[in-house]
Amino acid sequence: MNNFQLISLILSIGAIGISVYSFRETHRLNKEKKYLATRQALSEQFKPYINLLHVEYTALRERLSGLSSELCDAKTAIAEAFDRYDHRHNRCGRYLRHIYVDACERASAEFESELSWQTAQFLNNRFYQLKRIDPSLDLDDKSDSISPVLADDFIENMKTLHMSIDNNDLEMLYSDFLDASSRASVYMNEMAEPCKISLNRLEEMEEKNSIEVFKLFEYQDLYLKYIRFKRLLDFIIESRLRRIETSIPYLPISAMVYYGTLLEATNELCTSTLFRLSKKY
């Protein structure tokens, strides 16, 4: 092969390489252009839904942020109350406040994947299992009466809480628990009506979409935020934190963990939803 043929071969290979690169770039740009055009078309088609979600989110954003603060404060205050009635001589390096918070967070984590899409009624029934834990039973026995979904470390935390509080102190602990949770409970009751109004508006618009050609779920980003916001509002409206028992002598430890878990789960759903809705569609 002479020099002329070698140069021709190199140029031919280079031309092929350039052609392949140009084809791939053109394909990529066309694909990107089509994607952007699709998003723009979806944005125009679902503009009423975007506007409604933005209006309802904006109207409740400050209140939801305030609710998150109240929930955190309540959980912290309840946890500190446990320390005041800890009758153990040896804490083994862990305060009861840490054990209580850990128990609530670990129980909440078991239901985290369901928070954004399950109904409030279903979630309330799931969380209610925590309230039925009987300290007189063997907590190592994960029978249906205790709930098989709970991890071993949660069971250990529950055992420690039960063993560390004297029965004679349960009434005083309950009184402190009510004081600690009262502001969050009142705040949620005050939010129930505006949340219900917003939820009704969102559901009416979603019902309207059922007879339209383009369905809301076709715009995934918007649909997921829309549904998540509805679930948050529904969870607040139906929350049992709004109706904490006040007419009984005391609450079992398991019930206080149950309410603490509701505080944690509600705050998790609230903060994660606010974060997602703060981003553009």
PyMOL commands that set and color helices and strands:
alter all, ss='L'
color gray80, all
select helices_A, chain A and resi 3-45+47-84+96-110+112-114+120-131+152-164+167-209+216-218+220-237+240-243+253-277
alter helices_A, ss='H'
color red, helices_A
deselect
rebuild
show_as cartoon
